[in-house]
């Protein structure tokens, strides 16, 4: 049985119901999930954990505080990791600055 993992990226204008895909190999099912804001990120992270994703990797653009909020939302259900550069390539600054609230 393949392990199920996810990669989530925050992208302005993303529609999380449309912008999702799964790549499968013998060993892993990789779900890619795009979201446009923090509320969507938390909702989709919870959904991914409920679907059996034991690992959720976040793009570096989420920022430190957003990563922590997502980790808190799925604590005990999925491990959360992140790419660390804290500058969103499309926004030119941390998503913490753009989507805080």
Biopython code that builds the backbone (N, CA, C, O; Angstrom):
import numpy as np
from Bio.PDB.StructureBuilder import StructureBuilder

atoms = [
    (1, "UNK", "N", (0.837, -1.183, 0.000)),
    (1, "UNK", "CA", (0.000, 0.000, 0.000)),
    (1, "UNK", "C", (0.883, 1.248, 0.000)),
    (1, "UNK", "O", (1.851, 1.326, 0.757)),
    (2, "UNK", "N", (0.553, 2.210, -0.839)),
    (2, "UNK", "CA", (1.333, 3.433, -0.963)),
    (2, "UNK", "C", (1.052, 4.383, 0.193)),
    (2, "UNK", "O", (-0.071, 4.464, 0.691)),
    (3, "UNK", "N", (2.092, 5.101, 0.612)),
    (3, "UNK", "CA", (1.941, 6.141, 1.618)),
    (3, "UNK", "C", (1.331, 7.374, 0.937)),
    (3, "UNK", "O", (1.674, 7.689, -0.202)),
    (4, "UNK", "N", (0.439, 8.058, 1.629)),
    (4, "UNK", "CA", (-0.211, 9.237, 1.065)),
    (4, "UNK", "C", (0.371, 10.487, 1.718)),
    (4, "UNK", "O", (0.332, 10.639, 2.939)),
    (5, "UNK", "N", (0.915, 11.386, 0.880)),
    (5, "UNK", "CA", (1.487, 12.641, 1.357)),
    (5, "UNK", "C", (0.937, 13.785, 0.517)),
    (5, "UNK", "O", (0.361, 13.563, -0.548)),
    (6, "UNK", "N", (1.117, 15.008, 1.001)),
    (6, "UNK", "CA", (0.590, 16.162, 0.278)),
    (6, "UNK", "C", (1.605, 17.299, 0.244)),
    (6, "UNK", "O", (2.425, 17.450, 1.149)),
    (7, "UNK", "N", (1.530, 18.084, -0.809)),
    (7, "UNK", "CA", (2.264, 19.344, -0.924)),
    (7, "UNK", "C", (1.225, 20.421, -1.178)),
    (7, "UNK", "O", (0.413, 20.307, -2.096)),
    (8, "UNK", "N", (1.255, 21.478, -0.351)),
    (8, "UNK", "CA", (0.297, 22.575, -0.494)),
    (8, "UNK", "C", (1.046, 23.877, -0.770)),
    (8, "UNK", "O", (2.050, 24.183, -0.127)),
    (9, "UNK", "N", (0.536, 24.635, -1.741)),
    (9, "UNK", "CA", (1.105, 25.937, -2.070)),
    (9, "UNK", "C", (0.009, 26.991, -2.040)),
    (9, "UNK", "O", (-1.137, 26.726, -2.403)),
    (10, "UNK", "N", (0.375, 28.183, -1.605)),
    (10, "UNK", "CA", (-0.558, 29.295, -1.581)),
    (10, "UNK", "C", (-0.312, 30.152, -2.820)),
    (10, "UNK", "O", (0.787, 30.664, -3.036)),
    (11, "UNK", "N", (-1.353, 30.293, -3.620)),
    (11, "UNK", "CA", (-1.248, 30.961, -4.919)),
    (11, "UNK", "C", (-2.448, 31.896, -5.073)),
    (11, "UNK", "O", (-3.589, 31.436, -5.026)),
    (12, "UNK", "N", (-2.215, 33.196, -5.255)),
    (12, "UNK", "CA", (-3.344, 34.113, -5.424)),
    (12, "UNK", "C", (-4.259, 33.650, -6.556)),
    (12, "UNK", "O", (-3.790, 33.301, -7.640)),
    (13, "UNK", "N", (-5.559, 33.651, -6.297)),
    (13, "UNK", "CA", (-6.531, 33.268, -7.306)),
    (13, "UNK", "C", (-6.763, 31.779, -7.453)),
    (13, "UNK", "O", (-7.580, 31.363, -8.274)),
    (14, "UNK", "N", (-6.062, 30.964, -6.676)),
    (14, "UNK", "CA", (-6.248, 29.510, -6.785)),
    (14, "UNK", "C", (-7.654, 29.126, -6.328)),
    (14, "UNK", "O", (-8.211, 29.724, -5.408)),
    (15, "UNK", "N", (-8.207, 28.126, -6.984)),
    (15, "UNK", "CA", (-9.480, 27.534, -6.582)),
    (15, "UNK", "C", (-9.148, 26.148, -6.041)),
    (15, "UNK", "O", (-8.851, 25.242, -6.818)),
    (16, "UNK", "N", (-9.193, 25.967, -4.714)),
    (16, "UNK", "CA", (-8.739, 24.703, -4.149)),
    (16, "UNK", "C", (-9.532, 23.483, -4.588)),
    (16, "UNK", "O", (-9.023, 22.365, -4.513)),
    (17, "UNK", "N", (-10.758, 23.667, -5.040)),
    (17, "UNK", "CA", (-11.529, 22.526, -5.522)),
    (17, "UNK", "C", (-11.105, 22.111, -6.929)),
    (17, "UNK", "O", (-11.231, 20.942, -7.293)),
    (18, "UNK", "N", (-10.607, 23.050, -7.714)),
    (18, "UNK", "CA", (-10.155, 22.743, -9.071)),
    (18, "UNK", "C", (-8.649, 22.469, -9.132)),
    (18, "UNK", "O", (-8.199, 21.644, -9.928)),
    (19, "UNK", "N", (-7.885, 23.146, -8.307)),
    (19, "UNK", "CA", (-6.429, 23.087, -8.392)),
    (19, "UNK", "C", (-5.867, 22.076, -7.399)),
    (19, "UNK", "O", (-5.220, 22.424, -6.411)),
    (20, "UNK", "N", (-6.139, 20.830, -7.699)),
    (20, "UNK", "CA", (-5.682, 19.701, -6.904)),
    (20, "UNK", "C", (-5.400, 18.548, -7.864)),
    (20, "UNK", "O", (-6.143, 18.325, -8.820)),
    (21, "UNK", "N", (-4.329, 17.828, -7.599)),
    (21, "UNK", "CA", (-4.014, 16.659, -8.421)),
    (21, "UNK", "C", (-3.330, 15.608, -7.558)),
    (21, "UNK", "O", (-2.863, 15.893, -6.456)),
    (22, "UNK", "N", (-3.282, 14.394, -8.080)),
    (22, "UNK", "CA", (-2.608, 13.305, -7.377)),
    (22, "UNK", "C", (-1.717, 12.555, -8.363)),
    (22, "UNK", "O", (-2.153, 12.169, -9.447)),
    (23, "UNK", "N", (-0.475, 12.358, -7.969)),
    (23, "UNK", "CA", (0.472, 11.524, -8.712)),
    (23, "UNK", "C", (0.711, 10.282, -7.879)),
    (23, "UNK", "O", (0.973, 10.373, -6.680)),
    (24, "UNK", "N", (0.623, 9.144, -8.498)),
    (24, "UNK", "CA", (0.757, 7.889, -7.755)),
    (24, "UNK", "C", (1.877, 7.033, -8.310)),
    (24, "UNK", "O", (2.048, 6.898, -9.521)),
    (25, "UNK", "N", (2.637, 6.457, -7.384)),
    (25, "UNK", "CA", (3.629, 5.450, -7.719)),
    (25, "UNK", "C", (3.338, 4.227, -6.857)),
    (25, "UNK", "O", (2.382, 4.210, -6.082)),
    (26, "UNK", "N", (4.160, 3.224, -7.002)),
    (26, "UNK", "CA", (4.007, 2.023, -6.188)),
    (26, "UNK", "C", (4.162, 2.339, -4.693)),
    (26, "UNK", "O", (3.572, 1.660, -3.853)),
    (27, "UNK", "N", (4.953, 3.365, -4.364)),
    (27, "UNK", "CA", (5.291, 3.654, -2.985)),
    (27, "UNK", "C", (4.602, 4.868, -2.384)),
    (27, "UNK", "O", (4.476, 4.960, -1.163)),
    (28, "UNK", "N", (4.153, 5.800, -3.213)),
    (28, "UNK", "CA", (3.597, 7.044, -2.670)),
    (28, "UNK", "C", (2.496, 7.597, -3.561)),
    (28, "UNK", "O", (2.581, 7.555, -4.789)),
    (29, "UNK", "N", (1.472, 8.109, -2.918)),
    (29, "UNK", "CA", (0.465, 8.937, -3.590)),
    (29, "UNK", "C", (0.732, 10.358, -3.141)),
    (29, "UNK", "O", (0.623, 10.664, -1.954)),
    (30, "UNK", "N", (1.081, 11.236, -4.080)),
    (30, "UNK", "CA", (1.402, 12.628, -3.772)),
    (30, "UNK", "C", (0.264, 13.519, -4.233)),
    (30, "UNK", "O", (-0.009, 13.629, -5.428)),
    (31, "UNK", "N", (-0.392, 14.148, -3.281)),
    (31, "UNK", "CA", (-1.476, 15.077, -3.580)),
    (31, "UNK", "C", (-0.892, 16.479, -3.602)),
    (31, "UNK", "O", (-0.250, 16.900, -2.639)),
    (32, "UNK", "N", (-1.110, 17.207, -4.693)),
    (32, "UNK", "CA", (-0.743, 18.622, -4.730)),
    (32, "UNK", "C", (-2.021, 19.424, -4.585)),
    (32, "UNK", "O", (-3.021, 19.151, -5.249)),
    (33, "UNK", "N", (-1.978, 20.416, -3.709)),
    (33, "UNK", "CA", (-3.156, 21.206, -3.392)),
    (33, "UNK", "C", (-2.787, 22.680, -3.401)),
    (33, "UNK", "O", (-1.894, 23.109, -2.671)),
    (34, "UNK", "N", (-3.482, 23.455, -4.235)),
    (34, "UNK", "CA", (-3.294, 24.904, -4.237)),
    (34, "UNK", "C", (-4.437, 25.554, -3.480)),
    (34, "UNK", "O", (-5.582, 25.106, -3.551)),
    (35, "UNK", "N", (-4.114, 26.622, -2.749)),
    (35, "UNK", "CA", (-5.103, 27.413, -2.026)),
    (35, "UNK", "C", (-4.794, 28.886, -2.253)),
    (35, "UNK", "O", (-3.682, 29.245, -2.640)),
    (36, "UNK", "N", (-5.797, 29.743, -2.005)),
    (36, "UNK", "CA", (-5.606, 31.172, -2.235)),
    (36, "UNK", "C", (-5.452, 31.971, -0.945)),
    (36, "UNK", "O", (-4.985, 33.110, -0.977)),
    (37, "UNK", "N", (-5.841, 31.385, 0.193)),
    (37, "UNK", "CA", (-5.770, 32.150, 1.441)),
    (37, "UNK", "C", (-5.658, 31.206, 2.637)),
    (37, "UNK", "O", (-5.715, 29.984, 2.497)),
    (38, "UNK", "N", (-5.499, 31.802, 3.804)),
    (38, "UNK", "CA", (-5.269, 31.019, 5.012)),
    (38, "UNK", "C", (-6.463, 30.161, 5.397)),
    (38, "UNK", "O", (-6.278, 29.008, 5.787)),
    (39, "UNK", "N", (-7.675, 30.679, 5.302)),
    (39, "UNK", "CA", (-8.855, 29.882, 5.641)),
    (39, "UNK", "C", (-8.926, 28.625, 4.782)),
    (39, "UNK", "O", (-9.197, 27.536, 5.286)),
    (40, "UNK", "N", (-8.681, 28.781, 3.482)),
    (40, "UNK", "CA", (-8.678, 27.618, 2.591)),
    (40, "UNK", "C", (-7.560, 26.647, 2.978)),
    (40, "UNK", "O", (-7.749, 25.431, 2.941)),
    (41, "UNK", "N", (-6.405, 27.183, 3.347)),
    (41, "UNK", "CA", (-5.274, 26.325, 3.710)),
    (41, "UNK", "C", (-5.609, 25.460, 4.920)),
    (41, "UNK", "O", (-5.318, 24.264, 4.931)),
    (42, "UNK", "N", (-6.213, 26.055, 5.927)),
    (42, "UNK", "CA", (-6.577, 25.281, 7.119)),
    (42, "UNK", "C", (-7.642, 24.250, 6.779)),
    (42, "UNK", "O", (-7.533, 23.091, 7.180)),
    (43, "UNK", "N", (-8.669, 24.660, 6.045)),
    (43, "UNK", "CA", (-9.729, 23.718, 5.659)),
    (43, "UNK", "C", (-9.171, 22.550, 4.856)),
    (43, "UNK", "O", (-9.498, 21.395, 5.132)),
    (44, "UNK", "N", (-8.337, 22.839, 3.871)),
    (44, "UNK", "CA", (-7.802, 21.780, 3.011)),
    (44, "UNK", "C", (-6.792, 20.918, 3.756)),
    (44, "UNK", "O", (-6.713, 19.716, 3.499)),
    (45, "UNK", "N", (-6.022, 21.493, 4.668)),
    (45, "UNK", "CA", (-5.099, 20.679, 5.467)),
    (45, "UNK", "C", (-5.876, 19.684, 6.322)),
    (45, "UNK", "O", (-5.497, 18.517, 6.417)),
    (46, "UNK", "N", (-6.951, 20.137, 6.938)),
    (46, "UNK", "CA", (-7.791, 19.228, 7.726)),
    (46, "UNK", "C", (-8.364, 18.123, 6.845)),
    (46, "UNK", "O", (-8.393, 16.957, 7.239)),
    (47, "UNK", "N", (-8.821, 18.500, 5.645)),
    (47, "UNK", "CA", (-9.372, 17.514, 4.709)),
    (47, "UNK", "C", (-8.311, 16.505, 4.302)),
    (47, "UNK", "O", (-8.571, 15.302, 4.289)),
    (48, "UNK", "N", (-7.114, 16.983, 3.968)),
    (48, "UNK", "CA", (-6.025, 16.090, 3.569)),
    (48, "UNK", "C", (-5.691, 15.108, 4.690)),
    (48, "UNK", "O", (-5.477, 13.924, 4.432)),
    (49, "UNK", "N", (-5.647, 15.591, 5.921)),
    (49, "UNK", "CA", (-5.365, 14.712, 7.059)),
    (49, "UNK", "C", (-6.466, 13.668, 7.223)),
    (49, "UNK", "O", (-6.181, 12.499, 7.483)),
    (50, "UNK", "N", (-7.711, 14.083, 7.072)),
    (50, "UNK", "CA", (-8.827, 13.138, 7.191)),
    (50, "UNK", "C", (-8.799, 12.089, 6.078)),
    (50, "UNK", "O", (-9.254, 10.962, 6.272)),
    (51, "UNK", "N", (-8.262, 12.462, 4.907)),
    (51, "UNK", "CA", (-8.154, 11.537, 3.774)),
    (51, "UNK", "C", (-6.961, 10.596, 3.907)),
    (51, "UNK", "O", (-6.753, 9.737, 3.051)),
    (52, "UNK", "N", (-6.182, 10.750, 4.966)),
    (52, "UNK", "CA", (-5.077, 9.833, 5.201)),
    (52, "UNK", "C", (-3.693, 10.345, 4.849)),
    (52, "UNK", "O", (-2.726, 9.584, 4.895)),
    (53, "UNK", "N", (-3.575, 11.618, 4.498)),
    (53, "UNK", "CA", (-2.242, 12.181, 4.255)),
    (53, "UNK", "C", (-1.545, 12.324, 5.602)),
    (53, "UNK", "O", (-1.945, 13.145, 6.428)),
    (54, "UNK", "N", (-0.512, 11.534, 5.822)),
    (54, "UNK", "CA", (0.213, 11.576, 7.080)),
    (54, "UNK", "C", (1.260, 12.659, 7.135)),
    (54, "UNK", "O", (1.772, 12.983, 8.206)),
    (55, "UNK", "N", (1.585, 13.227, 5.974)),
    (55, "UNK", "CA", (2.569, 14.297, 5.870)),
    (55, "UNK", "C", (1.997, 15.375, 4.957)),
    (55, "UNK", "O", (1.490, 15.082, 3.875)),
    (56, "UNK", "N", (2.085, 16.627, 5.406)),
    (56, "UNK", "CA", (1.693, 17.769, 4.579)),
    (56, "UNK", "C", (2.891, 18.711, 4.537)),
    (56, "UNK", "O", (3.288, 19.274, 5.558)),
    (57, "UNK", "N", (3.454, 18.873, 3.358)),
    (57, "UNK", "CA", (4.582, 19.775, 3.145)),
    (57, "UNK", "C", (4.045, 21.081, 2.586)),
    (57, "UNK", "O", (3.267, 21.075, 1.633)),
    (58, "UNK", "N", (4.453, 22.197, 3.168)),
    (58, "UNK", "CA", (3.975, 23.513, 2.751)),
    (58, "UNK", "C", (5.055, 24.263, 1.990)),
    (58, "UNK", "O", (6.238, 24.162, 2.313)),
    (59, "UNK", "N", (4.643, 25.017, 0.977)),
    (59, "UNK", "CA", (5.598, 25.857, 0.258)),
    (59, "UNK", "C", (6.110, 26.939, 1.215)),
    (59, "UNK", "O", (5.422, 27.303, 2.169)),
    (60, "UNK", "N", (7.289, 27.436, 0.964)),
    (60, "UNK", "CA", (7.915, 28.417, 1.843)),
    (60, "UNK", "C", (7.171, 29.727, 1.937)),
    (60, "UNK", "O", (7.362, 30.477, 2.894)),
    (61, "UNK", "N", (6.329, 30.020, 0.966)),
    (61, "UNK", "CA", (5.588, 31.270, 0.993)),
    (61, "UNK", "C", (4.554, 31.364, 2.087)),
    (61, "UNK", "O", (4.022, 32.448, 2.327)),
    (62, "UNK", "N", (4.247, 30.267, 2.766)),
    (62, "UNK", "CA", (3.268, 30.323, 3.839)),
    (62, "UNK", "C", (3.740, 31.177, 5.000)),
    (62, "UNK", "O", (2.910, 31.776, 5.683)),
    (63, "UNK", "N", (5.015, 31.256, 5.247)),
    (63, "UNK", "CA", (5.507, 32.032, 6.380)),
    (63, "UNK", "C", (5.439, 31.229, 7.667)),
    (63, "UNK", "O", (4.793, 30.184, 7.733)),
    (64, "UNK", "N", (6.113, 31.732, 8.679)),
    (64, "UNK", "CA", (6.241, 31.021, 9.951)),
    (64, "UNK", "C", (4.912, 30.902, 10.694)),
    (64, "UNK", "O", (4.548, 29.812, 11.135)),
    (65, "UNK", "N", (4.193, 31.994, 10.834)),
    (65, "UNK", "CA", (2.960, 31.939, 11.631)),
    (65, "UNK", "C", (1.878, 31.117, 10.934)),
    (65, "UNK", "O", (1.135, 30.386, 11.589)),
    (66, "UNK", "N", (1.789, 31.232, 9.619)),
    (66, "UNK", "CA", (0.791, 30.437, 8.898)),
    (66, "UNK", "C", (1.116, 28.956, 8.992)),
    (66, "UNK", "O", (0.213, 28.134, 9.143)),
    (67, "UNK", "N", (2.382, 28.607, 8.906)),
    (67, "UNK", "CA", (2.788, 27.206, 9.049)),
    (67, "UNK", "C", (2.383, 26.676, 10.417)),
    (67, "UNK", "O", (1.877, 25.560, 10.531)),
    (68, "UNK", "N", (2.603, 27.467, 11.442)),
    (68, "UNK", "CA", (2.225, 27.065, 12.792)),
    (68, "UNK", "C", (0.728, 26.878, 12.942)),
    (68, "UNK", "O", (0.284, 25.941, 13.605)),
    (69, "UNK", "N", (-0.048, 27.749, 12.341)),
    (69, "UNK", "CA", (-1.511, 27.627, 12.418)),
    (69, "UNK", "C", (-1.996, 26.353, 11.730)),
    (69, "UNK", "O", (-2.902, 25.685, 12.227)),
    (70, "UNK", "N", (-1.395, 26.018, 10.593)),
    (70, "UNK", "CA", (-1.775, 24.793, 9.891)),
    (70, "UNK", "C", (-1.354, 23.572, 10.713)),
    (70, "UNK", "O", (-2.119, 22.616, 10.840)),
    (71, "UNK", "N", (-0.146, 23.603, 11.267)),
    (71, "UNK", "CA", (0.315, 22.493, 12.094)),
    (71, "UNK", "C", (-0.619, 22.287, 13.282)),
    (71, "UNK", "O", (-0.940, 21.149, 13.626)),
    (72, "UNK", "N", (-1.053, 23.367, 13.907)),
    (72, "UNK", "CA", (-1.994, 23.262, 15.023)),
    (72, "UNK", "C", (-3.319, 22.647, 14.581)),
    (72, "UNK", "O", (-3.922, 21.870, 15.322)),
    (73, "UNK", "N", (-3.771, 22.991, 13.382)),
    (73, "UNK", "CA", (-5.074, 22.515, 12.886)),
    (73, "UNK", "C", (-5.090, 21.009, 12.645)),
    (73, "UNK", "O", (-6.147, 20.384, 12.727)),
    (74, "UNK", "N", (-3.931, 20.418, 12.350)),
    (74, "UNK", "CA", (-3.896, 18.970, 12.050)),
    (74, "UNK", "C", (-3.072, 18.175, 13.060)),
    (74, "UNK", "O", (-2.755, 17.007, 12.835)),
    (75, "UNK", "N", (-2.733, 18.815, 14.162)),
    (75, "UNK", "CA", (-1.904, 18.155, 15.187)),
    (75, "UNK", "C", (-2.495, 16.805, 15.583)),
    (75, "UNK", "O", (-3.686, 16.691, 15.872)),
    (76, "UNK", "N", (-1.635, 15.787, 15.590)),
    (76, "UNK", "CA", (-2.063, 14.445, 15.938)),
    (76, "UNK", "C", (-2.626, 13.648, 14.771)),
    (76, "UNK", "O", (-2.866, 12.447, 14.896)),
    (77, "UNK", "N", (-2.840, 14.310, 13.633)),
    (77, "UNK", "CA", (-3.393, 13.634, 12.455)),
    (77, "UNK", "C", (-2.402, 13.606, 11.292)),
    (77, "UNK", "O", (-2.408, 12.669, 10.493)),
    (78, "UNK", "N", (-1.552, 14.629, 11.194)),
    (78, "UNK", "CA", (-0.571, 14.706, 10.110)),
    (78, "UNK", "C", (0.629, 15.516, 10.576)),
    (78, "UNK", "O", (0.489, 16.465, 11.348)),
    (79, "UNK", "N", (1.801, 15.136, 10.106)),
    (79, "UNK", "CA", (3.008, 15.916, 10.353)),
    (79, "UNK", "C", (3.079, 17.020, 9.308)),
    (79, "UNK", "O", (2.797, 16.786, 8.133)),
    (80, "UNK", "N", (3.454, 18.220, 9.732)),
    (80, "UNK", "CA", (3.544, 19.357, 8.822)),
    (80, "UNK", "C", (4.998, 19.793, 8.721)),
    (80, "UNK", "O", (5.669, 20.022, 9.727)),
    (81, "UNK", "N", (5.465, 19.902, 7.491)),
    (81, "UNK", "CA", (6.805, 20.399, 7.211)),
    (81, "UNK", "C", (6.699, 21.574, 6.268)),
    (81, "UNK", "O", (5.641, 21.840, 5.698)),
    (82, "UNK", "N", (7.813, 22.279, 6.108)),
    (82, "UNK", "CA", (7.759, 23.417, 5.188)),
    (82, "UNK", "C", (9.119, 23.680, 4.575)),
    (82, "UNK", "O", (10.164, 23.446, 5.182)),
    (83, "UNK", "N", (9.066, 24.169, 3.360)),
    (83, "UNK", "CA", (10.237, 24.696, 2.690)),
    (83, "UNK", "C", (10.493, 26.037, 3.364)),
    (83, "UNK", "O", (9.538, 26.782, 3.581)),
    (84, "UNK", "N", (11.712, 26.379, 3.702)),
    (84, "UNK", "CA", (11.953, 27.608, 4.431)),
    (84, "UNK", "C", (12.720, 28.608, 3.604)),
    (84, "UNK", "O", (13.921, 28.452, 3.380)),
    (85, "UNK", "N", (12.044, 29.612, 3.159)),
    (85, "UNK", "CA", (12.685, 30.797, 2.623)),
    (85, "UNK", "C", (11.882, 32.017, 2.975)),
    (85, "UNK", "O", (12.392, 33.134, 2.887)),
    (86, "UNK", "N", (10.643, 31.841, 3.372)),
    (86, "UNK", "CA", (9.748, 32.854, 3.909)),
    (86, "UNK", "C", (9.478, 34.038, 2.975)),
    (86, "UNK", "O", (9.004, 35.084, 3.419)),
    (87, "UNK", "N", (9.771, 33.876, 1.721)),
    (87, "UNK", "CA", (9.393, 34.886, 0.733)),
    (87, "UNK", "C", (8.635, 34.163, -0.370)),
    (87, "UNK", "O", (9.162, 33.239, -0.990)),
    (88, "UNK", "N", (7.413, 34.579, -0.613)),
    (88, "UNK", "CA", (6.594, 33.966, -1.663)),
    (88, "UNK", "C", (7.070, 34.500, -3.004)),
    (88, "UNK", "O", (7.114, 35.712, -3.213)),
    (89, "UNK", "N", (7.424, 33.608, -3.905)),
    (89, "UNK", "CA", (7.999, 34.007, -5.192)),
    (89, "UNK", "C", (7.081, 34.934, -5.982)),
    (89, "UNK", "O", (7.561, 35.867, -6.626)),
    (90, "UNK", "N", (5.784, 34.698, -5.946)),
    (90, "UNK", "CA", (4.849, 35.515, -6.734)),
    (90, "UNK", "C", (4.513, 36.838, -6.041)),
    (90, "UNK", "O", (4.156, 37.809, -6.707)),
    (91, "UNK", "N", (4.623, 36.883, -4.716)),
    (91, "UNK", "CA", (4.224, 38.080, -3.977)),
    (91, "UNK", "C", (5.398, 38.971, -3.595)),
    (91, "UNK", "O", (5.213, 40.158, -3.324)),
    (92, "UNK", "N", (6.604, 38.411, -3.570)),
    (92, "UNK", "CA", (7.780, 39.197, -3.222)),
    (92, "UNK", "C", (7.920, 39.467, -1.736)),
    (92, "UNK", "O", (8.788, 40.241, -1.333)),
    (93, "UNK", "N", (7.086, 38.848, -0.913)),
    (93, "UNK", "CA", (7.183, 38.981, 0.541)),
    (93, "UNK", "C", (6.520, 37.783, 1.185)),
    (93, "UNK", "O", (5.887, 36.975, 0.505)),
    (94, "UNK", "N", (6.661, 37.669, 2.470)),
    (94, "UNK", "CA", (6.081, 36.540, 3.176)),
    (94, "UNK", "C", (4.561, 36.616, 3.139)),
    (94, "UNK", "O", (3.975, 37.694, 3.234)),
    (95, "UNK", "N", (3.940, 35.462, 3.000)),
    (95, "UNK", "CA", (2.478, 35.422, 3.063)),
    (95, "UNK", "C", (1.976, 35.846, 4.426)),
    (95, "UNK", "O", (0.827, 36.271, 4.548)),
    (96, "UNK", "N", (2.814, 35.743, 5.468)),
    (96, "UNK", "CA", (2.424, 36.257, 6.788)),
    (96, "UNK", "C", (2.036, 37.730, 6.686)),
    (96, "UNK", "O", (1.097, 38.171, 7.349)),
    (97, "UNK", "N", (2.751, 38.489, 5.860)),
    (97, "UNK", "CA", (2.465, 39.905, 5.687)),
    (97, "UNK", "C", (1.194, 40.145, 4.875)),
    (97, "UNK", "O", (0.472, 41.113, 5.115)),
    (98, "UNK", "N", (0.926, 39.271, 3.924)),
    (98, "UNK", "CA", (-0.195, 39.450, 3.007)),
    (98, "UNK", "C", (-1.497, 38.943, 3.589)),
    (98, "UNK", "O", (-2.530, 39.603, 3.477)),
    (99, "UNK", "N", (-1.456, 37.770, 4.211)),
    (99, "UNK", "CA", (-2.685, 37.096, 4.608)),
    (99, "UNK", "C", (-2.880, 37.060, 6.123)),
    (99, "UNK", "O", (-3.735, 36.317, 6.603)),
    (100, "UNK", "N", (-2.123, 37.829, 6.880)),
    (100, "UNK", "CA", (-2.281, 37.780, 8.336)),
    (100, "UNK", "C", (-3.651, 38.316, 8.739)),
    (100, "UNK", "O", (-4.272, 39.121, 8.044)),
    (101, "UNK", "N", (-4.078, 37.839, 9.871)),
    (101, "UNK", "CA", (-5.373, 38.352, 10.329)),
    (101, "UNK", "C", (-6.060, 37.484, 11.289)),
    (101, "UNK", "O", (-7.156, 37.813, 11.743)),
]
sb = StructureBuilder()
sb.init_structure("model")
sb.init_model(0)
sb.init_chain("A")
sb.init_seg("    ")
for serial, (resi, resn, name, xyz) in enumerate(atoms, 1):
    if name == "N":
        sb.init_residue(resn, " ", resi, " ")
    sb.init_atom(name, np.array(xyz, "f"), 0.0, 1.0, " ", f" {name:<3s}", serial, name[0])
structure = sb.get_structure()
